[in-house]
Amino acid sequence: MAEDGLPVAGISARTGIPVSALSRYLPALEELGIVQREPDGTYRVTPLGRLLRRDTGSLHGQALMAGDEYYGAWQELDHCLLTGESAFHARHGSGLWEMAARKPDLAASFARTMRWNSARALSDILALYDFTAARLVVDLGAGDATLLCGVLARYPKARGLAVEQGSMSAHAAATVREAGLDQRCAVRTDDIRRAVPSGGDVYILKSVIHNWPDAAAVDILRTVRDAMPAGSQLLLVEKAHDSADPQAALRDLTMMVLFASQDRTPAEYHALLTRAGFTPSAPRLGSSGMCLIPATADNARCEPGDQPRPEGDSGGPEPAGRAPTTHRENEELE
Ligand SMILES: C[S@@+](CC[C@H](N)C(=O)[O-])C[C@H]1O[C@@H](n2cnc3c(N)ncnc32)[C@H](O)[C@@H]1O
């Protein structure tokens, strides 16, 4: 729907929905605050309704997923509560990322949602961390690369590398192209549980770790730590769980339903980083509730391109199937 008022017949012509059905549907949408009826009988979209428009930078993708794959997952809430297993997996027989690999529409909806989330978090992250010294910023699980492009736009001397799994990397590449950053930013398709590129000065993990339960989260963090050259930093960026926030409990439960994971407090993220062998700094809190924790890999002994093995890694045996961390130079940019 256009923002200007449209008569019901005009909306019918655009949507193919009969006027008789619209004259019952639109009043219901008005009750929800999504459209507003004008005195002349036309309808306009409210600011709330505008968030559902298809444009990038909206909640359109989130709404599609909520009404379809996520909705199905919530129907398995009892299974999730009783077993601690992901309701999404119980309902659909695979995880969200595997399903996105099979369903391009789902991947596109997810990419749009990540664009919305990262665009909102960007100013907080830029206020919380100075990237001036970073020559190469590596964003792991970069989503559609909106955050990385925003950082590169602010720091024109920095280069970027977005690492994403197969269903999302094309969306990241599209964002990089749209931003005109092809010459400064590469996109690599990879599984960060198995391989993380070395050569970065700053590594970002934003809104990735909250998708994983503790053991898997620590495993990913160790893989990142193993790849990081001496002197580099990891920025762990997550929405801080705050029980005083009226949406905190629902957000946390959503992580349980979708991923069998959890939201965490800044102290809990700090502890995870320590468990994975990092030396984290004090958490920094942004005005939007984002928490950024810079961390150095205290076992890093290598220069970019070396093959580091952490000393004194007391974290137990390597998990089955975990490939040796790769320490490839950032060949895409060279
Ligand atoms: C919640 S999203 C966050 C995306 C982005 N960092 C942001 O904040 O907009 C988590 C991202 O992790 C990616 N991801 C999940 N598992 C991955 C894996 N094994 N390797 C690489 N990326 C992965 C997903 O594709 C998804 O884009």
The ligand as a Tripos MOL2 file, in Angstrom:
@<TRIPOS>MOLECULE
LIG
   27    29     1     0     0
SMALL
NO_CHARGES

@<TRIPOS>ATOM
      1 C1         21.7500  -13.6380   13.8730 C.3       1 LIG1
      2 S1         22.6590  -13.6170   12.4190 S.3       1 LIG1
      3 C2         23.7320  -12.2020   12.6240 C.3       1 LIG1
      4 C3         24.2280  -11.6690   11.3180 C.3       1 LIG1
      5 C4         25.0940  -10.4160   11.4100 C.3       1 LIG1
      6 N1         26.2890  -10.6370   12.1840 N.3       1 LIG1
      7 C5         24.2950   -9.2780   11.9520 C.2       1 LIG1
      8 O1         24.4250   -8.9640   13.1290 O.co2     1 LIG1
      9 O2         23.5030   -8.7050   11.1800 O.co2     1 LIG1
     10 C6         23.7760  -14.9680   12.5980 C.3       1 LIG1
     11 C7         24.5480  -15.2060   11.3120 C.3       1 LIG1
     12 O3         25.4660  -16.2750   11.5070 O.3       1 LIG1
     13 C8         25.5590  -16.9780   10.2840 C.3       1 LIG1
     14 N2         26.0660  -18.3260   10.5320 N.ar      1 LIG1
     15 C9         25.4440  -19.3010   11.2430 C.ar      1 LIG1
     16 N3         26.2040  -20.4040   11.2670 N.ar      1 LIG1
     17 C10        27.3240  -20.1210   10.5460 C.ar      1 LIG1
     18 C11        28.4840  -20.8610   10.2060 C.ar      1 LIG1
     19 N4         28.6230  -22.1210   10.6270 N.pl3     1 LIG1
     20 N5         29.4380  -20.2830    9.4460 N.ar      1 LIG1
     21 C12        29.2830  -18.9990    9.0140 C.ar      1 LIG1
     22 N6         28.2070  -18.2270    9.3270 N.ar      1 LIG1
     23 C13        27.2440  -18.7970   10.0800 C.ar      1 LIG1
     24 C14        24.1310  -16.9880    9.7660 C.3       1 LIG1
     25 O4         24.0670  -17.2360    8.3830 O.3       1 LIG1
     26 C15        23.6570  -15.6100   10.1490 C.3       1 LIG1
     27 O5         23.8080  -14.6840    9.1080 O.3       1 LIG1
@<TRIPOS>BOND
     1     1     2 1
     2     2     3 1
     3     2    10 1
     4     3     4 1
     5     4     5 1
     6     5     6 1
     7     5     7 1
     8     7     8 2
     9     7     9 1
    10    10    11 1
    11    11    12 1
    12    11    26 1
    13    12    13 1
    14    13    14 1
    15    13    24 1
    16    14    15 ar
    17    14    23 ar
    18    15    16 ar
    19    16    17 ar
    20    17    18 ar
    21    17    23 ar
    22    18    19 1
    23    18    20 ar
    24    20    21 ar
    25    21    22 ar
    26    22    23 ar
    27    24    25 1
    28    24    26 1
    29    26    27 1
@<TRIPOS>SUBSTRUCTURE
     1 LIG1         1 GROUP 0 **** ****
